[in-house]
């Protein structure tokens, strides 16, 4: 008996071989552009509509559980369905392949960025990408909202979540717990607003309920408490053994220990997928650790948007830059590569723990009205969080400066209107029109904005700014914070030419 699955190996009843499944998961991994909204839409199209592995209702049930978890819901959803189809080995293959192309691509781009990121042409390219990223985040708000905000109560939950996190800096876990509690009691009371789960990335729920997997509870979901303890022990060891080793041999002050601890904590306390995680990581990485600036965070997000894999792959770029700048005795690029891989390890390994430990219980609760209501309410609250990120990106993309507003419970950044970047505004408007009005694809929009940024640089309309280059020291960034009350970290990598 396999302690990871708790069942004897046997031929699958649905008829999909592991080899065929691996090809499908690799195809999904290579096509997983566009952040969680696009990735989940693509998985729905392939797994529900084309391959008919799982039904619409089962897909949405798994999705809502994954949206409840900390970490990237797209990768977790792939792991969940891979586990449904082929037990633990299937989950590892599905979840591992989902991130592998992104790991390779972001590593290559990080090496290039660290070596040449201060070159005007490269800076101009990322200047253009930021405009496209802003439009893509706005598209995510529209797509998620269209699917999940199907009544006034859900729309009210989304609005409340946005106000709480944007204007009052309420921690995301509190928002999730509050929404979940409302949905739980609403579903338990039988309120129709909480009767069906919401999701995103589907075609409206009209897909056939016929599926190869069927609706029965799979044998490997019928587990015991002892099995759950074994799963937890194994995956906690896989996740935390490298963290403990770094702390023991290098100490807490070492950058690799800081990376391991910070992103391990992030994997536990940040919820709502990539869009919810990024604002938290940006704040900590920029303002607390001084590993990078908001402009560089957006550069990394542009990399993640242009490569396959979860949008949260941007965290690998953050870890790369952190170790690159504090390389110690190692060559900076080698240290950066190790920092990036360490970040990826502690970010994604917990996702397998959440799925393999929780999915069997979630499968047994598919008909539970209270749980369905809780998951639906959480999905609605996440829409408000995504809108918060869209506004955050707008401030840091379109304005060179902002001032913090604090007091009377408020805690948000107010942009200085006079510091608006006209070229960034024009590119962003163009990207929004391309996506919403002309239905341009993701890659078309990204390529067009990147080309526009390069063209603006070549014609002299924009020039590299005086902000610190990627290799600048932590001390320099810290000193810049001490010299002004204006949020100078909002200065973009590229500024308009006088």
N, C-alpha and C positions, 0 to 999 in steps of 0.2 A: 504494500500500500504506500502510496506517495503521501508524505506528511504535508506537502504543499497543497494537495487537492483533496486528500481524505477519501479517495475512491480508487478502485482498481482501474488500470488502463484498459480501455475497451474501444471498440469501433463506434464512432459517433452515429447517432440515429438520424441526423439531418442530412447525412451524405456528403458534407463538405469536408474534403481532406485537409490536413494541415498544410500540405504543399500548395493547394489551391488558395487556402486562406492567406498564406504568406504572400503570395503574388498579389492578392487583393489589397492587403494591408500595405505592401510596398507601393502600389499604385496610389492608394490614398495618401501615403506619406509624401510622395512626390508632387501631388496635386494640392497639398494642404496650405495654400496661400490665403491671405485675406483675414487673418485673425480668427477668433473663435466663431464669429457669426458665419463667415464664409466656409470655414472648415466643417462646422456642424451641418451646414446646408449641403456640402459636398458628400459628407458621410451618409446623410439621409438619402440623398439621391442614389448612391451606390448600394448601400446596405439594405434599405427598405424598398426602394422602387425598382432598382435594376436587379440586384442579386436576390432580393426577398429573403434575406437571412432572418430578419426579425420583423415584427409587426410595428405599425405606427405607434400603438399604445405602449408597447414594450420599449421602443426607442425613446419616447418622451419620458417614460418613468425613469429609465436609466439616466437620461439627460438631466432631469430635475434633481436627482440624487447627486450627480456630479457637480451641478451648479451650487449645491449646498456645501461642497467640500472646499477646503483651501487648495489653491493651485489651479492649473489649466484644465478647464472642463473638457476641451477637445481631446487632449491626450488621455484623460481619465475615462471619457466615454469610449474611446477606442479600446482601452484596456478592459473596460467593463464588458463590452460586446465580445471582444476576443476571449475573455474568460467564460462568457455564456456559451460560446461556440465550442471551445477546445480547452476548457478548464484553465489552470494556472499557466501552463506553457503557452496556450493561445493568448492569454492576457499579456504575458511578457513580450511575446513577438509583436502583438498589435501595438502595445504602448511603447516598446523600444524602437520599432521601425518608425513610429509616428514622429519621434524627435531626432532620429539619426541624421537625416539630410540637413536639418536645421543646425545641428551641432557642428557638422562639417562646414557648412556655408558661413555661419557666424564666426567660426574660428578663423577662416581665411580672411573674411572682411575685417575682423578685429586686428589681425596682423597688418593688413594694408593700412587701416585707419591709424594705428599707433605709429606706423613708420612714415606715412605721408598725409595724415589727416590735416596738417597745418598748411598744406599746399592749396593755393587759391582755387584751383579747378576742382579738387575733391570737396573743399568746403562749399563751393557753389552747388555741386551736385546734391549734397545733403540739405542745403538751403531749399532747393526745389522739392526734395523728398518730404520735408516737413509739411509743406502745403498739402501734398497728397495724403499724408498720414492724417492730417486734421479732417479732411473730407471722408476718409475711410472710417474714422471713429464716429463721425456724425452718421454715416450710413449704418454703422452697427447699432446706434441708438434707434434709428428708424426700423431696422429689421427686427431687433429683439422686441421693441415696443409693439410692433404690428402683430406679432405672434402671441405675446403674453398679456398685453393690456386690453383684454376683451370686455371689460366692464368697468364701471365707475370706481368700484372698490379697489381693483387692481391699479387703475390709474392714480387713485389717491395714495396708495402705498408707494408707488414710484415717485410721485411728487414729494411726499414726506421724506423719503429716503434721500432725494436730491438736496432738499433744504437742510436736512440734518447734517449731511456730510460736507456740503459745500460751504454753507454759511456758519455752521456751529462746530465743525470739525469733530462730529460724533464718530467714535471708532466704528469701523465697519462691522466687527463682530457683534456689537450692540444692536446695530441696525438689522443684521441678519437674525439675531435671536428674537428681537421684537416682532419682525415680520413673520418669522416662523411661528411664534406664539399666537399671533392674530390668526394666521392661516390654520393652525392646529385646532383652535377652539371654534373657528368658523366652519371648518370642515366637519368637526365632530358634531356641531349643531345642525349640520345638513344644509347650510346656507348655499344657494345655487352658485354664488360667485366663486366659491372655492371647490366646486364639484369636479372640475377637470383640470389636469395639469397643463401648464403652459410651457412652451419651449421656444426655441428659435431655430431658424434654418430649415424649416420644412415648407411644404407646399400647401399648408392649410389643413392638414389632417385628412385628406381624402384618399390616402393610399389604402390599398387592400390590406385587410387584417390577416390574410393568408400568409404564412411564412414557413420556411424550412424548419426553424426552431420550434414553432408552435407556441402555445400559451401555457404548457404544463411546466411545473417547477422542475428544473433539471436535477439529476441525482446529486451532482456535486454542490448543489445549494443546500442539501440536507445534511448539515454538519452539526457537530456537538460543541459544547463549551471548551472541551479539551482541545479540539482541533483549532478553534479560534485562538487559544492561548499559544499553540505551536506556531500558527501563522504570524501572530504578533511578535513572538520572540525572534523568529527568523528574520523578518523584515526590519525590525528595530535594530538588530545586529548589523544587517547589511547597510542600513542608513547611518548609524551612529558610531560604528567602530572607527572609520577614518577620522571623524570629528574628535573622538576621545584621544586617538593617537596624536593628532596635531596639537591638542591642548597639552598633552603630557610631555611631548618632546620639544615643542616650540614655545609654549607659554601663551597666555591670553593676549599679550600685546602684539604678537606677530600677525602680519596681514593675512596669512593663510588661516590662522586660527580665527581671526575676526570674520573672514569670509565664511568659514564653515559654521560658526556660531550664528552670524546674522541671517544667512539664508536658510539655516535649519529652523531658526525661530520664525522666520517669514513663512516657511512652509506650513507652520502650525497655526499662526495667528492671522494670516491674511486670507480672506474669503472672496468669492465672487469671480474667480478666474483672472485672466491677464489684466483686463481693464481695471479691475478693482485693486490689483496688486501694484500696478505701476506707480500710481500716485504716492503710495506709501514708500516704496523702494526709492523713488526719486527724492523724496523728502529726506530720508535717512542717509542715502548715499551722497547727496549734495550738501546738506546742511549739517549733518552730524559727523560723518566720516570724512567729508571733503574728498571723496574719491573722484568725482567728476562734477560737471556743471549741468544745469537743466538743458542747455543747448546740446551738450553731448549726449544726454539721455534721449533727446529726440533724434539725434543722429543714430544712436543704437536702435531706437524704435523703427527708424527708416530701414535699417538693415534687416530687422526682423520681418518687416512688412514685405520686403523684396525677396525673401527666401522662404522655402517651404518649412512647415513646422509651426508649433505654437508661437503666438506673439510673445509669450513670456520668455522666449529664447533671448530676448534683450538682456535678461539677467546674466547670461553668460558673458555678454559684452561688458557689463558692469564689473563682474568679477575679474575679467581680463584686465581692464583699465586699472582696477585697484591694485592688483599684484604687479602690473607693469610699472606703476609709479613708485612702489615700495618693494623693489625686487631684491634688495639686500645683496647677497653674494652671487645670486643667479643672474645670468644675462636677462635684461628686461623682457625680451620677447618670450624667452623660455618661461620666466616667472608668470607673465601674462597668460600664456597658454595653460599652464598648470592651474592658475587661478580661475580661468574660464571653465576648465573641466571640473574642478572642484565645485564650483557654483552649480553646474549642471547636475552633478551627482546628488548634492544635498537638496536640490530643488525638486528633482523628479523621482528619486527613490521613494520618498514618502507617499507619492501618488499610488504606487503599487500596494503599499500597506493599506491605504484607505479603501481601495477597491477590493482586494482579496479578503480583507477582514470584514468590511461592511456589506458588500454586494449580496452575499447569501441571505442576510437578514432583510435587506431591502427587497429582494425578490419575493420573500415570503409575506411582505406587507403591501403587495401591489394593489390589493383591493381594500386597503385601509383608508377610509375617508378622511380621518384626521391627518394622516401622513400626507396624503395627496393635497389637502388644503394647505399644509405647512410648506410643501415644496412649491406649490403654485404662488403663494405669497412671497416666498423668497425670490423666485424668478422675477416677480414684479419689482421688488426692491432693488434688484441688481440693475434694472433699467435706469433707475435714478442714479446709481453709482456710475454707470457708463456715461450718462449725461454730465455728471460731475467731471469725469476725465476729459470729456470733449471741451468743456469750458476751461479746464486747466490747460489743456493743449493750446486753446485759442489765445489765452493770455500770454503764454510763453512763446508762441509762434508769431503773433501779430504785433506784439508790443516789446519794446526794448527795456522798459522799466515798469515796475509795479511797486506799490507800497502796501505793507501789511496793515490790515484793519483788525484791531483787537479791543475788546471791551464790550460790556453788556451782554456777554455770552457769545458775541460774534468772533470769528477767527477765519478770515479769508484774505486773499490778495486782491487788491484793487488796481487795475492797470492804469497807468498815466496816459491819458488820451493823446497828449502831445507827442508821446514817444512811439506812436504807431508807425510800423514799417509798411510803406505804401506798396512796395514790390511783393512783400509777403502776403499782404491783403489781396492784391490782384491775382497772385498765383493760387491762393486758397479759394477765392471766388471761382476762378476758372476750374479748379479741381472739383468743387461742389457741383458746378453746372455740368461738368463732364459725367459725373457719376449719377446725379439725380435726374438731369434733364435729358441727356443724350445716352444714358445707360451704358457708358463706357466701362470696359472691364477693369479689373484691378491692375493688371500689368500694364495696360494701355495708359491708365491715369498716372501710375508711378513713373513710367518711362517718359511720358509727356512732361511732367513736372520736373523731373531730373534734367531733361534736355533743356527746358526753359531756364532752370537755374544756371546751367553751364553757359547758355546763350547770353544771359544777363551779365555774367562774369566776363565773357569774351568781348562784349560790346562796351564794357566799362561802367555799366549801370550799377553794379555792386562790386565791392572789394572785400577782401578778408578783413575781419574786424581785429581789434587789438586785444580781444579776449585771449586767455592763456591757451597755448597749444596743447595737444593731448599729452605731451610729455612733461608738462609743468608740474611743479612739486605741490605736495599737500600744504606746505607752509605758505606758499604764495597764495593759494586759494583762501586759506584761513585769514591771511592778512587783509585780503581784499574785502572780506566781510566786516572787519573791524573798522574800516575807514569811512563807512557811510551807512546811513539808515535806509537808503534806497536799496532795493533788492538787486544789487549789481549782478548777482548770479543769473538773472534773467536775460542778460545781454546775449543776443544771438551770435552764432559763429560768424555770420556774414552780415554786414550793415550796408545801408545805402551810401552811395558815393555822393559827397557834397557837390 
